[in-house]
Amino acid sequence: MNSRQRILAALRHEEPDRVPYDLGGSHVTTIHVAAYRNLCRELDIDPEPVVMSDVIQQVVTPCDALLDRLEVDTRGLFPRVSHNCDFDSARDKGDYLEHVDEWHFRQRLNKNEGHWWSQTGFPLAGPSVDAAALAAYKWPVADDARRVEGLRRQAELHRRHDKIVLCKSLCAGLFEMGQRIRGMSDFLCDILADPKTAETIMDKILELKKQYWTMVLDELGDLIDIVVENDDYGTQQSQLISPPTYHSVIEPRLRELVAFVKKKHAERRASGEPGFFFFHSCGNVRPNLPSFIDMGIDILNPVHVNAKGMNATDLKRDFGDAITFWGGGVDTQNILPHGTPEQVQADVRRNVEALMPGGGFVFNTVHNIQAEVPAENIVAMWDALRAVGRY
């Protein structure tokens, strides 16, 4: 099987020749630049020039030499959005760099200790926001065609090499973007105490996402296999908001987005060639999975297997015939950065053996590989996948 056939089989819940592998197909399934350089050094690969897929997270689009060496089945498209463009205008503030993006978010990177940029300014923060301030807020132009310049050539190249093509969204999800605009505590209060403001913000984000995906899919939809969206609802223990609040406030808007994108994507696909909807949410999202499946989400990432309620065996038993698990291959919080190669391999074996039966599984780590992960542990991860991930 080639890469394309392999992942399509997995997405149909069929068993391919081996478990497919994604590294760098999205901004949430890739590797920090520091770990990337170390890994390339370990494998005697020249990583330069480094291409950043997400500057805020300091993660990369791995070079073809590494992707080919590791037999990676995916390739990503990264339109020009706030996380990957215009950082040459960042201001030097001494100990840190500061950047204000198209959403008016102030981001900072500590020069000495920072592994990623952190948001330190929220444009509509405060106990409340009046209607005039909200009306005056200047939103980005979501459907600016310059966002996708040059990406069709990239997508055509990836298709010629029989790779599955993923494409990044405009921004984080409706819930997360509300927090970035208002600040987390203020927006969480808005949802309960000032729902009109919270809903106005989320409805505007929904509108912008529709504009963005209309432009992207009109240009690239025939070549994109998987659209990538994300919004974080889970914590290590439970959820950030109660299930009733999720069902009443978030779910209807997410459902509308999924339906809109899937319909638009289908219009641009050849007959019999489906497109897929990939949704990223960290933490314990087990209570959300029935609604994800019902609204048409095809892929769950990152499969946070070390969060409460997210045991790989249980997830596969209860939901494995209805959704594809993309991730969950190894714990990136503790085992991958701090474990021995033997512990890494044991974790990979345990998770892969739980998630691979019957297809419906694409291997990736639980979120991005972080800066401190030793190269030998990444190699051990890959070796274990190759050993155990054959059907």
C-alpha positions as CSV (number, residue, x, y, z in Angstrom):
1,M,0.0,0.0,0.0
2,N,1.1,3.6,-0.6
3,S,0.5,6.3,2.1
4,R,-2.8,7.4,0.6
5,Q,-4.3,4.0,0.4
6,R,-3.0,3.2,3.9
7,I,-4.7,6.1,5.6
8,L,-7.9,5.9,3.6
9,A,-8.2,2.3,4.6
10,A,-7.7,3.3,8.3
11,L,-10.4,6.0,7.9
12,R,-12.8,3.4,6.5
13,H,-12.1,1.3,9.6
14,E,-10.3,-1.3,7.6
15,E,-7.0,-2.8,8.4
16,P,-4.2,-1.6,6.1
17,D,-0.7,-3.2,5.8
18,R,0.6,-1.2,8.8
19,V,-0.6,1.5,11.2
20,P,-0.3,4.8,9.3
21,Y,2.0,7.4,10.8
22,D,1.6,11.2,10.9
23,L,4.3,13.6,11.8
24,G,3.9,17.3,10.8
25,G,0.6,16.9,8.9
26,S,-0.9,19.5,11.2
27,H,0.1,22.0,13.8
28,V,-1.0,19.7,16.6
29,T,0.8,16.5,15.4
30,T,4.3,17.8,14.8
31,I,7.5,18.5,16.7
32,H,9.1,21.4,18.5
33,V,12.0,23.0,16.6
34,A,14.6,22.1,19.3
35,A,13.6,18.4,19.4
36,Y,13.5,18.5,15.6
37,R,17.0,19.7,15.2
38,N,18.2,17.1,17.7
39,L,16.4,14.3,15.9
40,C,17.9,15.4,12.6
41,R,21.3,15.5,14.1
42,E,20.8,11.9,15.5
43,L,19.8,10.7,12.1
44,D,22.5,12.6,10.2
45,I,19.9,14.8,8.3
46,D,20.4,18.4,7.5
47,P,17.3,20.2,8.8
48,E,18.1,23.7,7.4
49,P,16.3,25.8,6.4
50,V,13.7,25.1,9.1
51,V,10.1,25.8,8.1
52,M,7.9,26.7,11.0
53,S,4.3,25.6,10.7
54,D,3.3,27.4,13.9
55,V,5.6,30.0,15.3
56,I,3.6,30.5,18.5
57,Q,4.1,26.8,19.4
58,Q,7.6,26.8,17.9
59,V,6.8,23.7,15.9
60,V,8.0,22.8,12.4
61,T,7.0,21.4,9.1
62,P,9.6,18.6,9.0
63,C,11.9,18.4,5.9
64,D,11.2,15.7,3.3
65,A,14.4,13.9,4.2
66,L,13.1,13.2,7.7
67,L,9.6,12.5,6.6
68,D,10.8,10.0,4.0
69,R,13.3,8.4,6.5
70,L,10.4,7.8,9.0
71,E,8.0,6.7,6.3
72,V,5.5,9.4,7.2
73,D,2.1,9.1,5.4
74,T,0.9,12.7,5.7
75,R,1.7,16.1,4.4
76,G,0.3,19.4,5.7
77,L,-0.8,22.7,4.2
78,F,-0.5,25.8,6.4
79,P,-2.2,28.9,5.0
80,R,-1.0,32.3,6.2
81,V,-2.7,32.8,9.6
82,S,-1.8,34.6,12.8
83,H,0.4,31.7,14.1
84,N,2.8,31.5,11.2
85,C,3.1,34.9,9.5
86,D,4.4,38.5,10.1
87,F,6.7,37.6,13.0
88,D,9.5,39.6,11.3
89,S,7.7,42.6,12.8
90,A,8.2,41.3,16.4
91,R,9.7,44.0,18.6
92,D,12.8,43.4,20.7
93,K,12.0,44.2,24.4
94,G,15.3,43.2,25.9
95,D,14.6,39.8,27.7
96,Y,11.7,39.0,25.4
97,L,10.3,39.5,21.9
98,E,6.8,40.9,21.5
99,H,4.4,40.5,18.6
100,V,0.8,41.7,18.0
101,D,-1.1,39.6,15.5
102,E,-4.1,40.2,13.3
103,W,-6.5,39.5,16.1
104,H,-4.7,42.2,18.3
105,F,-3.4,39.5,20.6
106,R,-0.1,40.4,22.3
107,Q,2.3,37.5,22.3
108,R,5.7,37.3,24.0
109,L,8.7,34.9,23.7
110,N,11.2,34.9,26.5
111,K,14.6,34.9,24.8
112,N,16.4,32.9,27.5
113,E,13.8,30.4,28.8
114,G,10.9,30.4,26.4
115,H,10.0,27.2,24.4
116,W,7.0,28.9,22.8
117,W,5.2,32.3,22.6
118,S,2.6,33.1,25.3
119,Q,-0.4,35.4,25.0
120,T,-0.1,38.2,27.4
121,G,-2.6,40.7,26.1
122,F,-6.3,40.1,25.5
123,P,-8.0,42.9,23.4
124,L,-11.4,42.9,25.1
125,A,-10.4,41.8,28.6
126,G,-12.2,43.1,31.6
127,P,-15.2,42.3,33.9
128,S,-17.5,43.2,31.1
129,V,-17.4,44.5,27.5
130,D,-20.0,46.9,26.2
131,A,-21.7,46.6,22.9
132,A,-19.9,49.6,21.4
133,A,-16.4,48.1,22.2
134,L,-17.4,44.8,20.7
135,A,-18.9,46.4,17.6
136,A,-15.7,48.5,17.2
137,Y,-13.4,45.4,17.4
138,K,-11.5,45.0,14.1
139,W,-11.8,41.4,13.0
140,P,-9.3,39.7,10.5
141,V,-10.2,39.3,6.9
142,A,-10.8,35.6,6.9
143,D,-11.2,35.0,3.2
144,D,-8.1,36.9,2.0
145,A,-6.9,34.9,-0.9
146,R,-3.3,35.7,-0.1
147,R,-3.6,33.2,2.7
148,V,-3.3,30.3,0.3
149,E,-0.9,31.6,-2.3
150,G,1.4,28.9,-3.5
151,L,-0.4,26.1,-1.6
152,R,-2.0,24.5,-4.7
153,R,1.4,23.7,-6.1
154,Q,2.4,22.1,-2.7
155,A,-0.8,20.1,-2.6
156,E,-0.4,18.8,-6.2
157,L,3.2,17.7,-5.3
158,H,1.9,15.9,-2.2
159,R,-0.8,14.1,-4.2
160,R,1.7,13.0,-6.9
161,H,3.7,11.4,-4.1
162,D,0.5,9.6,-2.9
163,K,0.4,11.4,0.4
164,I,-2.7,12.3,2.4
165,V,-3.1,16.1,2.6
166,L,-4.3,18.0,5.6
167,C,-5.1,21.7,5.9
168,K,-5.0,24.0,8.9
169,S,-7.9,26.2,10.0
170,L,-7.9,30.0,10.4
171,C,-7.6,29.9,14.1
172,A,-8.5,28.0,17.3
173,G,-12.0,27.0,18.0
174,L,-15.0,29.1,19.0
175,F,-14.6,28.4,22.7
176,E,-10.9,28.9,22.8
177,M,-11.0,32.1,20.6
178,G,-13.5,33.6,23.0
179,Q,-11.0,33.1,25.8
180,R,-8.2,34.6,23.7
181,I,-10.3,37.7,22.9
182,R,-11.7,38.3,26.4
183,G,-9.2,36.4,28.6
184,M,-10.0,32.9,29.9
185,S,-11.6,33.9,33.3
186,D,-13.6,36.7,31.7
187,F,-15.0,34.6,28.9
188,L,-15.9,31.7,31.2
189,C,-17.8,34.2,33.3
190,D,-19.5,35.6,30.2
191,I,-20.9,32.2,29.2
192,L,-22.9,32.1,32.5
193,A,-23.3,35.8,33.4
194,D,-23.4,37.6,30.1
195,P,-24.3,34.9,27.5
196,K,-25.2,37.5,24.9
197,T,-21.6,38.7,24.7
198,A,-20.2,35.2,24.7
199,E,-22.6,34.1,21.9
200,T,-21.9,37.2,19.9
201,I,-18.2,36.5,19.9
202,M,-18.6,32.8,19.1
203,D,-21.1,33.6,16.3
204,K,-18.6,36.0,14.8
205,I,-15.8,33.4,14.9
206,L,-18.2,30.9,13.3
207,E,-18.9,33.3,10.5
208,L,-15.2,34.0,9.9
209,K,-14.4,30.2,9.9
210,K,-17.2,29.7,7.2
211,Q,-15.7,32.5,5.1
212,Y,-12.2,31.1,5.5
213,W,-13.1,27.5,4.6
214,T,-15.2,28.7,1.6
215,M,-12.1,30.4,0.2
216,V,-9.7,27.6,1.0
217,L,-12.0,24.8,-0.3
218,D,-12.9,26.7,-3.4
219,E,-9.2,26.9,-4.2
220,L,-7.9,23.6,-2.7
221,G,-10.8,21.4,-1.8
222,D,-10.2,18.9,-4.6
223,L,-6.7,18.3,-3.2
224,I,-7.3,18.5,0.5
225,D,-8.3,15.2,2.1
226,I,-8.7,16.3,5.7
227,V,-9.7,19.6,7.2
228,V,-8.3,20.4,10.6
229,E,-10.2,22.2,13.3
230,N,-9.5,22.4,17.0
231,D,-11.0,23.6,20.3
232,D,-10.0,22.5,23.8
233,Y,-12.8,21.2,26.0
234,G,-11.1,18.8,28.3
235,T,-8.7,18.9,31.3
236,Q,-6.7,16.0,32.7
237,Q,-9.6,15.1,35.0
238,S,-12.8,16.4,33.5
239,Q,-14.0,19.2,31.2
240,L,-13.5,22.9,31.2
241,I,-17.3,23.5,31.1
242,S,-20.1,21.3,32.3
243,P,-21.8,18.9,29.8
244,P,-25.1,20.9,29.9
245,T,-23.3,24.1,29.0
246,Y,-21.4,22.4,26.2
247,H,-24.6,21.0,24.8
248,S,-26.5,24.3,25.0
249,V,-23.8,26.8,24.0
250,I,-20.9,25.1,22.2
251,E,-22.4,22.0,20.5
252,P,-25.0,23.8,18.2
253,R,-22.3,26.1,16.8
254,L,-19.7,23.3,16.4
255,R,-22.4,21.2,14.7
256,E,-23.2,24.1,12.3
257,L,-19.5,24.4,11.5
258,V,-19.0,20.7,10.8
259,A,-22.0,20.5,8.6
260,F,-21.0,23.6,6.6
261,V,-17.4,22.5,6.1
262,K,-18.3,19.0,5.1
263,K,-20.9,20.1,2.6
264,K,-18.5,22.6,1.1
265,H,-15.7,20.1,0.9
266,A,-18.0,17.5,-0.7
267,E,-18.8,19.9,-3.5
268,R,-15.2,20.1,-4.5
269,R,-14.4,16.4,-4.2
270,A,-14.6,13.8,-7.0
271,S,-17.5,11.4,-6.8
272,G,-16.7,8.6,-4.4
273,E,-13.8,10.5,-2.9
274,P,-14.8,11.6,0.6
275,G,-13.2,14.4,2.6
276,F,-12.7,14.1,6.3
277,F,-13.2,16.3,9.3
278,F,-10.4,16.2,11.9
279,F,-11.1,17.6,15.4
280,H,-8.5,18.3,18.1
281,S,-9.4,18.6,21.7
282,C,-7.1,17.8,24.6
283,G,-8.0,16.2,27.9
284,N,-11.0,14.2,29.0
285,V,-13.5,14.6,26.2
286,R,-15.1,11.2,26.6
287,P,-18.5,12.8,27.5
288,N,-18.3,14.8,24.2
289,L,-17.6,11.8,21.9
290,P,-21.2,10.8,21.2
291,S,-22.0,14.3,20.1
292,F,-18.8,14.5,18.0
293,I,-19.7,11.3,16.2
294,D,-23.4,12.3,15.7
295,M,-22.4,15.7,14.1
296,G,-20.1,14.0,11.6
297,I,-16.6,14.5,13.1
298,D,-14.5,11.7,11.5
299,I,-11.3,12.0,13.4
300,L,-10.4,12.6,17.1
301,N,-7.0,14.0,18.1
302,P,-4.9,13.9,20.2
303,V,-6.5,11.0,22.0
304,H,-5.3,12.0,25.5
305,V,-4.9,8.5,26.8
306,N,-3.4,9.5,30.1
307,A,-6.3,11.8,31.0
308,K,-9.1,10.5,33.2
309,G,-11.7,8.6,31.2
310,M,-9.5,8.3,28.1
311,N,-8.1,4.8,28.5
312,A,-7.2,3.6,25.0
313,T,-8.7,0.1,25.4
314,D,-12.0,1.5,26.7
315,L,-12.2,4.2,23.9
316,K,-11.5,1.6,21.2
317,R,-14.2,-0.7,22.6
318,D,-16.9,1.9,23.0
319,F,-16.2,4.2,20.0
320,G,-13.7,2.5,17.7
321,D,-16.2,1.6,15.0
322,A,-17.5,5.2,14.7
323,I,-14.5,7.5,14.9
324,T,-10.9,7.3,13.9
325,F,-8.3,7.9,16.7
326,W,-5.5,10.0,15.4
327,G,-2.9,10.1,18.1
328,G,-2.7,8.5,21.5
329,G,0.4,6.5,20.5
330,V,2.7,7.6,23.4
331,D,2.4,9.9,26.4
332,T,4.2,13.2,25.6
333,Q,3.9,14.7,29.1
334,N,6.0,12.2,31.1
335,I,7.1,9.1,29.3
336,L,8.4,10.5,26.0
337,P,10.4,13.4,27.5
338,H,11.5,11.7,30.8
339,G,11.3,8.0,30.3
340,T,13.9,5.5,29.2
341,P,13.8,4.2,25.6
342,E,12.5,1.0,27.0
343,Q,9.7,2.7,28.8
344,V,8.8,4.6,25.6
345,Q,8.6,1.4,23.6
346,A,6.5,-0.3,26.3
347,D,4.0,2.7,26.2
348,V,3.9,2.6,22.4
349,R,3.2,-1.1,22.4
350,R,0.4,-0.8,25.0
351,N,-1.4,2.0,23.1
352,V,-0.9,0.7,19.6
353,E,-2.1,-2.8,20.5
354,A,-5.2,-1.2,22.1
355,L,-6.1,1.2,19.2
356,M,-5.0,-0.6,16.0
357,P,-7.4,-3.6,15.7
358,G,-9.9,-3.1,12.9
359,G,-8.3,0.0,11.5
360,G,-9.6,3.4,12.6
361,F,-6.2,4.4,14.0
362,V,-3.4,6.7,12.8
363,F,-0.3,6.9,15.0
364,N,0.9,10.1,16.4
365,T,2.0,11.2,19.9
366,V,-0.4,12.8,22.4
367,H,0.0,16.3,21.0
368,N,3.3,17.8,19.7
369,I,6.7,16.4,20.6
370,Q,8.1,19.0,22.9
371,A,11.5,20.7,23.1
372,E,13.1,18.5,25.8
373,V,12.3,15.1,24.3
374,P,15.6,13.2,23.6
375,A,16.2,12.1,20.1
376,E,16.8,8.5,21.2
377,N,13.3,8.4,22.7
378,I,11.8,9.5,19.4
379,V,13.8,6.8,17.6
380,A,12.7,4.3,20.2
381,M,9.1,5.4,19.6
382,W,9.4,4.9,15.9
383,D,11.1,1.5,16.2
384,A,8.4,0.3,18.5
385,L,5.7,1.4,16.1
386,R,7.4,-0.5,13.3
387,A,7.7,-3.6,15.4
388,V,4.1,-3.7,16.7
389,G,2.1,-1.8,14.1
390,R,2.0,-4.4,11.4
391,Y,-1.4,-6.0,10.6
